[in-house]
Amino acid sequence: MSKIKSSNIGYPRIGENREWKRALENFWSGVISETELIEKTTEIRLRNLKKQQEKGIDLIPVNDFSLYDHVLDTAIMFGIVPKRFNYTGGKVDRHTYFAIARGTDGAVASEMTKWFNTNYHYIVPELNGVKPSLVENRALTFYQEAKEKLGIDGKPVLLGPVTFVKLAKGYDPQEFSTIVEKFIPQYVQILQELVEAGASWIQIDEPILVTQSSKEEIAVVEKVYQAFAEHVPHAQIILQTYFEKITAYEKIVNLPVKAIGMDFVHGDSLELLKTYGFPKDKVLAAGIIDGRNVWRANLAEKHTILGVIRQLVHHDQLIIQPSCSLLHVPVTKTLEQKLDQVILEGLSFADEKLDEAVTLTKGLNDGIVSVQAEFDQANEAIKQLIKTYQSNNEVRKKVANLTSDDTHRTVSFAERIEKQKQRLQLPLLPTTTIGSLPQTPEVRKTRTKWRKGEITDQAYEQFVKEQIKCWIKIQEKLDIDVLVHGEFERNDMVEYFGEKLNGFTMTEFGWVQSYGSRCVKPPLIFGDVSWDKPITVKESVYAQSLTKRPVKGMLTGPVTILNWSFVHDTTPRYEIMKQIALALQKEVEALEENGINIIQVDEPALREGLPLNRTKWDEYLTESSLAFRLATATAKADTQIHTHMCYSNFEDIFDCIDDLDADVISIETSRSHGEMVSTFEDNTYQKEIGLGVYDIHSPRIPSVDEIKQNINRALQTIAPNQFWINPDCGLKTRREDETIAALKVMVQAAKEVRNKQLASQK
């Protein structure tokens, strides 16, 4: 009887101490050369592989490492470069690679959006008139590297052609089949070269198969994998899915591949197996360890589930692995020195999840007695963790007793907006920013010193005040209409609130990649959430004291705080979301009491959290809009509530956006080159809105004409008295000179369009 194998789907790129991030940013700023960048990132990549080898993972992924994004890597592998970057063919150089992701002075960056329902962002491929050719077999390069340098027969990882094309843009829906077919010869060549090089297994990721697919799309999938089987019959392909159950299960499991990878954490994959069975000629790669959360697995329970699965597959044709790539969790918990020991024992980051997979594999192969000690340790850690859960009966009672009246403002938007206009006296097409201003090296360095106790609280507070004062003057000089205090006291928009609210705890090194070199440190929610005292009032009030122009209070919304935290399952997620909303309601009231009349409650993660299974959409959207309204329900009629959202297909959630009942919404749209406006061409929206007029994720400075074009496109469908002018997101990652230059252009463009509009009204 063959032995069950352990596997990994993908490993974090960033390094235990974010060495990858520092190498990238040093290269971009000219501190290190391209040669040094490659040396440093190669070292990280090989260390990652060696670690997995030492842990006993049988199938170690290669080609899961990236210098920016794996979807972008796939595009350049086929020479897919937008025309504006003047690509002339051949292997895509590093300059062009980063230009696509970050833009240049003469070319806007490609659109960036969320990877399914995660906080990871990918670069959207542009397939306009594409003629793909294999200009670089990255999978082969990294397979050979692992084999030659570490003796690892790695498992090459490829993003599948169906998912790649489905996530791309630049073609009509009816062209989908034709476009996918263009990539078949290139994938066949990649597979042939990998098989010739000796690759035992090849993982092809097709997560799109857990979303709703038409019969025509499934027919395309069948055609692709039949072609692979015909042209590369010796390729042992693992068709890998994750994040939900497979939708067209009976079709997909009968594709001519050697193995099917399924997520047994999210969705009802076990029920699919019980109902429809599993082919006797295939291996099941069972994603049994949660690759998207950080809490320790109950190994005994997982072993029981695997026992059921084992009865449904043929002769132990089983692989044990995480539910998805470990890209979505921190690297290792071994660096954490300050966490409560009980919580630390209850955590499992990427390295620990690999240990869990290996333990479960050993238990199946050698019997449960061989791993009983590990099972007992996990059970005891989980038991102690649950005992430490911080319950708050008062908060639970408030949530249980909520009524419809508690989740609505008492005055309609039509009445509110008139009161707000009278109070604020803003010009037509008012200008503002999304909230954060540049977090310079000096800001980050000073915060680090304060956290280490090297400077006093008073010294740090004075430093923050100086930054606020400086930027209030800059914003006034730029003639921005609604100002922000800049959030210099904040590390991250969710982490900051996690440090201030009850029910949260923080790690020191729990970093996760969000986009490019940008990493975030999600809080751990392990307790009922409540509010003790003002969180943001001091800085907002100080900023308002420096100017006669309105200053926005800045909060992160309940949906985003929940979605960007690692939440323990002791309490249902929607209950926690309402608890967060009640806490934020207290903060809104505190800001109002201190004279802040514009309050922005950001929800960049609302669309991101939309379940992949459409049958779960209504519940999620209903609960999300309820939580937002709960957070803002007690705001006075003349207090203007703003919100902000990122990278979204807004047609999916348009009704929910309206249901939030925010007075002003700003939407990140600049990278989609005005395409988002079509949503508002097809739907009537009565409230006020700002469609981001330039891309803050790129260092390039837009031109006045470019911004005017974006504004005028929006004004074709949105009335001028509804429209705000703003960047598409916060500015914390930009340099001061870039920020000032871009905002100067934005204000000039806004004034020119404003003057033209006013002249036309006379």
C-alpha positions in Angstrom: 0.0 0.0 0.0 1.5 3.4 -1.0 2.3 6.0 1.6 0.2 9.1 1.9 2.3 12.2 1.1 2.4 15.7 2.7 2.3 18.7 0.5 2.3 22.5 0.5 0.5 24.7 -2.0 2.6 27.9 -1.6 4.8 29.6 1.0 5.0 33.3 2.1 7.5 35.3 0.1 8.3 38.0 2.6 10.8 36.3 4.9 10.7 36.0 8.6 11.7 39.6 9.1 10.3 41.0 5.9 13.8 40.8 4.2 12.0 40.6 0.9 10.2 43.9 1.4 13.4 45.7 2.3 15.3 44.3 -0.7 12.5 45.4 -3.1 12.2 48.9 -1.6 16.0 49.4 -1.5 16.1 48.4 -5.2 13.4 50.8 -6.1 15.1 53.7 -4.3 18.5 52.9 -5.8 20.2 51.7 -2.6 21.0 48.3 -4.1 21.6 47.1 -7.7 19.5 44.6 -9.6 22.2 42.1 -9.1 22.0 42.6 -5.3 18.2 42.4 -5.4 18.4 39.0 -7.2 21.0 37.7 -4.7 19.0 38.7 -1.7 15.7 37.3 -3.0 17.4 34.1 -4.1 18.7 33.7 -0.6 15.2 34.1 0.8 13.7 31.7 -1.7 16.2 29.0 -1.1 15.9 29.4 2.7 12.1 28.9 2.3 12.6 25.7 0.3 15.2 24.4 2.8 12.9 25.0 5.7 10.1 23.0 4.0 12.5 20.2 3.2 13.7 20.0 6.8 10.1 19.9 8.1 9.5 16.8 6.0 7.1 18.2 3.4 7.1 15.6 0.5 5.8 17.9 -2.2 7.5 21.3 -1.9 6.2 24.0 -4.2 8.5 25.9 -6.6 7.6 28.9 -8.7 5.4 30.2 -5.9 7.9 32.9 -5.1 7.5 36.3 -6.7 9.2 39.7 -6.8 5.8 41.3 -6.8 2.8 39.2 -7.8 2.3 35.7 -9.2 -0.4 36.8 -11.7 2.0 39.4 -13.1 4.7 36.7 -13.2 2.3 34.6 -15.3 1.6 37.5 -17.7 5.3 38.3 -18.4 6.1 34.6 -18.8 3.9 34.8 -22.0 5.2 38.2 -23.0 1.9 39.9 -22.1 2.9 43.6 -21.6 0.5 46.5 -22.2 1.5 48.5 -25.3 2.1 51.7 -23.3 5.3 50.1 -21.8 7.0 49.9 -25.2 7.8 46.2 -24.9 9.5 44.8 -28.1 9.5 41.1 -27.3 11.7 38.5 -25.6 12.2 38.0 -21.9 10.6 40.8 -20.0 13.3 42.8 -18.1 13.0 43.8 -14.4 12.4 47.5 -15.3 9.4 46.7 -17.4 8.1 44.2 -14.9 8.0 46.8 -12.1 6.8 49.4 -14.5 3.6 47.4 -15.2 3.1 47.0 -11.4 4.0 50.6 -10.3 3.7 52.8 -13.4 6.2 55.2 -14.9 6.2 58.9 -15.7 4.8 58.2 -19.1 2.6 55.1 -18.5 0.0 54.3 -15.8 0.3 51.1 -13.9 -1.9 48.2 -14.7 -5.0 47.8 -12.6 -4.7 46.1 -9.3 -7.5 44.2 -7.6 -8.2 41.7 -4.8 -7.3 38.0 -5.2 -10.7 36.4 -4.8 -12.0 37.1 -1.3 -8.6 37.8 0.3 -6.7 41.0 1.2 -4.0 40.0 -1.3 -3.9 42.2 -4.5 -2.9 41.0 -7.9 -2.0 42.9 -11.1 -4.8 42.5 -13.7 -3.4 41.2 -17.0 -4.4 43.2 -20.1 -5.2 40.8 -23.0 -6.2 43.4 -25.7 -5.2 41.7 -29.0 -2.8 39.4 -27.2 -0.7 36.9 -29.0 0.9 34.9 -26.2 4.3 33.3 -26.6 6.4 31.5 -24.0 9.3 34.0 -23.5 10.4 32.5 -20.2 9.6 29.2 -18.5 9.8 30.4 -14.9 8.5 27.2 -13.5 11.4 25.2 -15.2 14.0 27.7 -13.9 12.9 27.5 -10.3 12.4 23.7 -10.5 16.0 23.3 -11.7 17.3 25.7 -9.1 15.7 23.7 -6.3 17.0 20.4 -7.7 20.5 21.6 -8.4 21.1 23.6 -5.2 19.1 21.7 -2.6 18.4 18.3 -4.1 14.7 19.0 -4.0 12.4 17.4 -6.6 10.0 20.4 -6.3 6.4 20.6 -7.3 6.2 23.4 -10.0 3.2 25.7 -9.4 1.4 27.3 -12.4 -1.6 29.6 -12.4 -3.9 27.8 -14.7 -5.0 29.3 -18.1 -8.7 29.3 -17.3 -8.2 31.3 -14.1 -5.6 33.5 -15.6 -7.8 34.6 -18.5 -10.9 34.8 -16.3 -9.1 37.3 -14.0 -7.8 39.3 -16.9 -9.3 42.2 -18.9 -9.3 43.5 -22.4 -11.5 41.1 -24.2 -15.3 40.6 -24.8 -16.9 37.8 -22.7 -17.8 35.9 -25.9 -14.1 35.7 -26.7 -13.3 33.8 -23.5 -13.0 30.4 -25.2 -10.9 31.8 -28.0 -8.5 33.6 -25.7 -8.0 30.6 -23.4 -7.2 28.4 -26.4 -4.4 30.8 -27.5 -2.6 29.8 -24.3 -2.9 26.0 -24.6 0.3 25.6 -26.8 2.4 27.6 -24.4 1.2 25.7 -21.3 1.8 22.4 -23.2 5.4 23.6 -23.9 5.9 24.4 -20.2 4.5 21.0 -19.1 6.7 19.2 -21.7 9.8 20.9 -20.5 9.0 20.2 -16.9 8.4 16.5 -17.5 11.6 16.3 -19.5 13.5 17.9 -16.6 12.1 15.2 -14.3 9.3 17.0 -12.4 7.2 14.3 -10.6 4.2 16.4 -9.9 3.0 19.7 -11.4 0.4 21.9 -9.6 -1.9 23.9 -11.8 -4.0 26.4 -9.8 -7.6 26.9 -11.0 -9.3 28.6 -8.0 -11.8 30.1 -10.5 -13.5 26.6 -10.4 -15.0 27.4 -7.0 -16.9 30.3 -8.4 -20.1 30.2 -10.5 -19.2 28.9 -14.0 -21.4 28.6 -17.0 -21.7 25.4 -19.1 -19.6 27.1 -21.8 -16.8 27.9 -19.4 -16.7 24.4 -18.0 -16.5 23.2 -21.6 -13.4 25.4 -22.0 -11.9 23.8 -18.9 -12.5 20.3 -20.3 -10.9 21.3 -23.6 -7.8 22.7 -21.9 -7.1 19.7 -19.7 -7.9 17.2 -22.4 -5.3 19.0 -24.6 -2.8 18.7 -21.7 -3.5 15.0 -21.3 -3.2 14.4 -25.1 0.1 16.4 -25.6 1.8 15.7 -22.3 0.4 12.3 -21.2 3.2 11.7 -18.6 2.6 14.9 -16.7 1.2 14.2 -13.2 -1.0 17.3 -12.8 -2.6 18.3 -9.6 -5.5 20.5 -10.5 -5.6 22.7 -7.5 -8.6 24.6 -6.2 -9.1 26.5 -2.9 -11.2 29.1 -0.9 -14.5 27.2 -1.5 -16.0 23.9 -2.8 -15.8 23.2 -6.5 -19.0 24.2 -8.2 -19.2 21.9 -11.2 -17.8 19.0 -9.1 -18.9 16.0 -11.2 -17.3 17.5 -14.4 -14.1 18.7 -12.7 -13.2 15.5 -10.9 -13.5 13.6 -14.1 -11.0 15.7 -16.0 -7.9 13.8 -17.3 -5.5 14.9 -14.5 -3.7 12.8 -11.9 -4.9 14.6 -8.8 -7.6 17.1 -7.7 -6.8 19.6 -4.9 -9.8 20.6 -2.8 -10.3 22.9 0.2 -11.8 21.0 3.2 -11.8 24.0 5.5 -13.9 26.5 3.5 -17.1 25.2 1.8 -18.7 21.8 1.9 -16.1 19.7 0.0 -16.6 16.7 2.3 -20.3 16.7 1.5 -19.4 16.7 -2.2 -17.3 13.6 -1.7 -20.0 11.8 0.2 -22.7 12.7 -2.3 -20.8 12.1 -5.6 -17.8 10.0 -4.6 -14.3 10.4 -6.0 -12.7 8.7 -9.0 -10.7 5.6 -8.2 -8.0 6.6 -10.7 -7.1 9.9 -9.1 -5.3 11.2 -6.0 -7.1 13.6 -3.7 -5.0 16.5 -2.4 -6.9 17.3 0.7 -6.6 20.9 2.0 -7.3 20.1 5.7 -5.2 22.8 7.5 -6.6 26.3 7.4 -4.3 28.4 5.2 -6.2 31.6 5.9 -6.4 31.8 9.7 -3.8 31.6 12.4 -5.4 29.4 15.1 -4.0 26.0 15.9 -5.7 23.0 14.3 -7.5 20.5 16.4 -5.5 17.6 15.1 -7.8 14.9 16.5 -10.7 16.4 14.7 -8.8 16.8 11.5 -7.6 13.2 11.8 -11.3 12.1 12.1 -12.2 14.0 9.0 -9.3 12.5 7.1 -10.5 9.1 8.2 -13.8 9.7 6.5 -12.0 11.1 3.4 -9.7 8.0 3.3 -12.7 5.7 3.0 -13.9 7.7 0.0 -10.6 7.5 -2.0 -9.0 4.5 -3.5 -6.0 2.7 -1.9 -4.7 5.7 0.1 -4.5 7.9 -3.0 -4.3 10.9 -0.7 -2.1 14.0 -0.2 -2.4 16.1 3.0 -1.8 19.8 2.7 -3.1 23.3 3.8 -6.3 24.5 2.3 -4.6 27.1 0.1 -1.3 28.9 -0.3 0.2 30.0 3.1 0.8 33.4 1.4 -2.2 34.6 3.5 -0.7 33.9 7.0 2.5 35.1 8.8 5.7 33.1 8.4 6.5 31.8 11.9 5.4 32.3 15.5 8.8 31.6 16.9 9.8 35.3 16.9 6.8 36.3 19.1 8.2 37.2 22.6 5.5 39.4 24.1 2.3 37.5 23.4 0.4 35.9 26.3 1.8 32.3 26.4 -1.7 30.7 26.2 -2.5 32.7 23.0 0.9 31.9 21.6 0.5 28.2 22.1 -2.9 28.5 20.4 -1.4 30.0 17.2 -0.2 28.4 14.0 1.5 30.4 11.4 2.9 29.1 8.1 5.7 27.0 9.5 3.5 25.6 12.2 0.8 24.7 9.7 3.4 22.7 7.8 4.2 20.8 11.0 0.5 20.1 11.4 0.3 18.7 7.9 3.3 16.5 8.4 1.9 15.3 11.8 -1.4 14.4 10.2 0.3 12.6 7.4 2.4 10.6 9.8 -0.7 9.7 11.8 -2.3 8.2 8.8 0.7 6.4 7.6 2.1 5.1 10.9 -1.0 5.1 13.1 -2.4 7.6 15.6 -0.2 6.2 18.4 2.9 7.6 16.6 1.5 11.2 16.9 -0.6 10.9 20.0 1.7 13.3 21.9 1.3 16.0 19.2 -2.5 15.5 19.2 -2.6 15.8 23.0 -0.5 19.0 22.9 -2.8 20.6 20.3 -5.9 19.6 22.2 -4.6 21.1 25.5 -3.5 24.3 23.8 -6.9 24.8 22.3 -8.6 24.0 25.5 -6.6 26.6 27.4 -7.1 29.1 24.6 -10.8 28.9 24.8 -10.6 29.4 28.6 -8.9 32.7 28.1 -11.6 34.1 25.8 -12.6 37.5 27.1 -16.4 37.5 27.3 -18.4 40.7 27.8 -22.0 40.1 28.8 -23.0 43.7 28.5 -21.9 43.9 24.9 -23.5 40.5 24.1 -26.8 41.8 25.6 -26.7 45.0 23.5 -26.2 43.0 20.3 -29.0 40.5 21.2 -31.4 43.4 21.8 -30.7 45.4 18.7 -33.8 46.6 16.7 -34.2 48.0 13.3 -34.4 51.6 14.7 -30.9 51.1 16.2 -29.4 50.7 12.7 -30.8 53.7 10.9 -30.2 57.4 11.1 -33.3 59.3 12.1 -33.2 61.8 9.2 -33.3 60.9 5.5 -30.4 61.6 3.2 -32.3 64.3 1.3 -32.8 66.3 4.5 -29.3 65.6 5.9 -27.5 66.7 2.8 -29.2 70.1 2.9 -28.2 70.6 6.5 -24.6 69.5 5.7 -24.2 71.8 2.8 -25.5 74.7 4.9 -23.0 73.9 7.6 -20.0 73.1 5.6 -20.3 75.7 2.7 -18.1 73.7 0.4 -17.5 74.6 -3.3 -18.7 72.7 -6.3 -16.6 69.6 -6.8 -14.9 69.7 -3.4 -11.4 68.3 -3.0 -10.2 66.1 -0.3 -7.9 63.1 0.3 -8.7 59.6 1.6 -7.0 60.0 5.0 -3.4 59.0 5.5 -0.5 61.1 4.4 3.1 60.0 3.9 4.6 57.8 6.6 8.2 59.0 6.0 11.2 57.1 7.3 11.4 59.7 10.1 7.8 58.9 11.1 8.4 55.2 11.1 11.7 55.5 12.9 10.2 57.8 15.6 7.3 55.4 16.2 9.8 52.5 16.6 11.8 54.4 19.1 8.6 55.2 21.1 7.5 51.6 21.0 11.0 50.5 22.3 10.8 53.1 25.1 13.7 55.1 23.7 11.6 58.3 23.7 8.8 59.3 26.1 5.1 59.4 25.4 5.2 63.2 25.6 8.0 63.4 23.1 6.2 61.1 20.7 3.0 63.0 21.0 4.8 66.3 20.3 6.4 64.7 17.2 3.0 63.6 15.9 1.6 67.1 16.6 4.4 68.6 14.6 3.7 66.3 11.6 0.0 67.2 11.8 0.7 70.9 11.9 3.1 70.7 9.0 0.6 68.9 6.8 -2.4 71.1 7.7 -0.3 74.0 6.4 0.6 72.0 3.3 -3.0 71.1 2.6 -4.1 74.7 3.1 -1.4 75.9 0.7 -2.5 73.4 -1.9 -6.0 74.8 -1.4 -7.7 71.4 -0.6 -11.2 72.0 0.7 -11.6 69.2 3.3 -8.5 68.3 5.2 -7.2 65.3 7.1 -4.9 65.1 10.1 -2.7 62.5 8.2 -2.8 59.5 10.6 0.9 59.9 11.6 0.2 58.2 14.9 -1.1 55.1 13.2 0.8 52.1 12.0 -2.0 50.4 10.0 -5.7 51.3 9.6 -6.8 48.0 11.3 -3.9 47.3 13.6 -4.2 50.8 15.2 -7.8 50.1 16.2 -6.9 46.6 17.3 -4.5 48.1 19.8 -7.1 50.4 21.3 -10.3 48.2 21.5 -10.9 45.5 24.0 -11.1 42.0 22.7 -8.0 42.3 20.4 -4.4 41.3 20.8 -1.4 42.1 18.6 1.6 40.2 17.3 5.0 41.7 16.8 6.0 39.9 13.6 2.7 38.6 12.2 3.2 40.3 8.8 1.3 39.3 5.7 1.7 40.6 2.1 -1.1 42.8 0.9 0.2 44.2 -2.4 3.7 44.6 -3.8 6.1 45.2 -0.9 3.2 46.4 1.3 2.7 44.2 4.3 0.1 44.4 7.0 -0.1 42.9 10.5 -3.6 41.7 11.2 -4.8 41.9 14.8 -6.0 38.7 16.6 -9.6 39.0 17.8 -9.8 36.9 20.9 -12.6 38.3 23.0 -15.8 40.3 22.8 -15.1 43.7 21.4 -15.8 46.9 23.3 -14.8 50.6 23.6 -13.4 52.2 26.7 -12.2 55.6 25.7 -11.7 57.9 22.7 -9.2 56.5 20.1 -8.9 59.2 17.4 -10.3 62.3 19.0 -7.1 63.9 20.3 -5.4 64.1 16.9 -8.5 65.1 15.0 -9.4 67.9 17.4 -5.8 69.2 17.4 -5.8 69.3 13.6 -9.2 71.1 13.5 -7.8 73.7 15.9 -5.2 74.7 13.3 -7.5 75.5 10.5 -10.9 77.0 9.6 -11.4 74.4 6.9 -13.2 71.2 8.0 -11.0 68.3 9.1 -12.3 64.7 8.7 -12.3 62.3 11.6 -10.9 59.0 10.3 -12.2 55.6 11.4 -11.9 52.1 10.0 -15.3 50.4 9.6 -16.6 47.2 11.3 -16.6 45.1 8.1 -12.9 45.9 7.3 -11.7 45.5 10.9 -13.3 42.0 10.9 -12.1 41.0 7.5 -8.6 42.2 8.1 -8.2 40.5 11.4 -7.6 36.9 12.4 -10.8 36.0 14.2 -11.2 33.1 16.6 -14.4 31.1 16.0 -15.5 31.1 19.7 -18.1 33.8 18.7 -19.8 33.9 15.3 -18.2 36.4 12.9 -21.3 38.5 12.4 -21.8 38.9 16.1 -18.2 40.2 16.4 -18.9 42.6 13.5 -21.8 44.1 15.4 -19.7 44.4 18.5 -17.1 46.3 16.6 -19.9 48.5 15.1 -21.2 49.4 18.6 -17.6 50.3 19.7 -17.2 52.5 16.6 -20.5 54.2 17.3 -19.1 55.4 20.6 -16.1 56.8 18.7 -18.3 58.6 16.2 -20.2 60.2 19.1 -17.0 61.2 20.8 -15.7 62.9 17.6 -19.0 64.8 17.2 -19.0 66.0 20.8 -15.6 67.5 20.1 -16.6 69.4 17.1 -15.7 67.1 14.2 -18.5 67.4 11.7 -17.2 65.1 8.8 -16.4 61.6 9.8 -15.1 59.0 7.4 -15.7 55.3 8.2 -13.6 53.4 5.8 -14.8 50.0 4.4 -12.1 49.0 1.8 -12.7 45.3 2.5 -16.4 45.2 2.1 -16.4 43.8 -1.5 -13.4 41.7 -0.7 -15.3 39.7 1.9 -18.1 38.8 -0.5 -18.4 35.0 -0.3 -17.3 33.1 -3.4 -20.5 31.0 -3.1 -23.3 33.2 -4.4 -25.8 31.6 -2.1 -24.1 33.2 0.8 -24.1 36.7 -0.7 -27.4 38.0 0.7 -26.6 37.2 4.3 -23.1 38.8 4.0 -24.3 42.0 2.4 -27.2 42.4 4.7 -25.0 41.9 7.8 -22.3 44.2 6.4 -24.6 47.1 5.6 -26.3 46.6 9.0 -23.0 46.8 10.8 -22.0 50.0 9.0 -25.3 51.7 9.7 -25.1 50.6 13.3 -21.7 52.3 13.6 -23.0 55.6 12.2 -26.7 55.5 13.3 -26.4 58.0 16.1 -24.6 60.7 14.0 -26.4 64.0 13.9 -28.2 65.1 10.7 -25.6 67.8 9.9 -22.6 65.4 10.5 -21.5 64.2 7.2 -20.6 60.5 7.1 -18.1 59.5 4.4 -16.8 56.0 3.6 -14.1 54.6 1.2 -13.8 51.4 -0.7 -11.1 49.7 -2.6 -10.7 47.7 -5.8 -14.2 46.3 -6.4 -16.6 45.1 -9.0 -19.2 47.5 -7.7 -22.0 46.2 -9.8 -22.0 43.2 -7.5 -22.7 45.2 -4.4 -24.3 48.4 -5.7 -27.5 47.9 -3.7 -25.4 47.3 -0.5 -23.4 50.5 -1.1 -26.7 52.4 -1.3 -27.9 50.6 1.8 -24.9 51.8 3.9 -26.6 55.2 3.9 -23.3 57.1 3.9 -23.6 60.7 2.8 -20.4 60.5 0.6 -18.6 57.5 -0.7 -15.2 57.4 -2.4 -14.2 54.5 -4.6 -10.8 53.4 -5.8 -11.1 53.5 -9.6 -8.1 55.1 -11.2 -6.4 51.9 -12.4 -9.5 50.7 -14.1 -9.2 53.7 -16.4 -12.7 55.0 -15.8 -14.4 51.6 -16.4 -16.1 51.8 -13.0 -18.1 54.7 -14.2 -20.2 52.3 -16.2 -21.7 51.0 -13.0 -23.2 54.4 -12.4 -24.4 54.6 -16.0 -26.5 51.6 -15.3 -27.7 52.4 -11.8 -29.1 55.6 -10.2 -27.2 56.8 -7.2 -28.6 59.8 -5.3 -25.9 60.3 -2.7 -22.5 62.0 -3.1 -19.5 60.2 -4.5 -15.8 60.6 -5.3 -14.3 58.3 -7.9 -10.5 58.3 -7.3 -9.0 60.5 -10.0 -5.4 59.3 -9.7 -3.5 56.1 -8.6 -1.6 56.5 -5.4 0.0 53.0 -5.6 2.2 54.3 -8.4 5.0 56.8 -7.8 4.2 58.6 -11.1 2.8 62.1 -11.1 -0.4 62.4 -13.2 -0.9 65.3 -15.6 -3.7 67.9 -15.2 -5.2 66.7 -18.5 -5.2 63.1 -17.3 -7.1 63.9 -14.1 -9.5 66.2 -16.0 -10.2 63.4 -18.3 -11.1 61.1 -15.4 -13.3 63.8 -13.8 -15.1 64.6 -17.0 -15.7 60.9 -17.8 -17.4 60.6 -14.4 -19.4 63.8 -14.8 -21.1 62.2 -17.9 -23.2 60.1 -15.5 -22.8 61.8 -12.1 -24.1 65.2 -11.4 -21.5 67.9 -10.5 -23.2 68.7 -7.2 -22.8 65.0 -6.2 -19.1 64.6 -7.2 -16.0 64.9 -5.0 -12.4 65.0 -6.2 -9.9 62.8 -4.4 -7.0 60.4 -4.9 -8.1 56.8 -5.1 -6.7 55.7 -1.7 -4.6 56.8 1.3 -1.2 58.4 0.7 0.8 56.8 3.5 3.1 54.8 1.1 4.1 57.7 -1.0 7.0 60.1 -0.6 6.3 63.7 0.5 7.5 65.2 -2.8 5.4 62.8 -4.8 2.3 63.5 -2.7 2.6 67.2 -2.9 3.2 67.2 -6.6 0.3 64.9 -7.3 -2.2 66.8 -5.0 -1.2 70.1 -6.6 -2.1 68.7 -10.0 -5.3 67.2 -8.7 -6.4 70.6 -7.2 -5.6 72.4 -10.4 -7.6 70.0 -12.5 -10.5 70.2 -10.1 -10.5 74.0 -10.2 -10.4 74.1 -14.0 -13.3 71.7 -14.3 -15.2 73.5 -11.5 -14.7 76.9 -13.3 -16.0 75.4 -16.5 -19.0 73.9 -14.8 -19.8 77.2 -13.0 -19.5 79.1 -16.3 -21.9 76.7 -18.0 -24.5 77.2 -15.3 -24.6 81.0 -15.7 
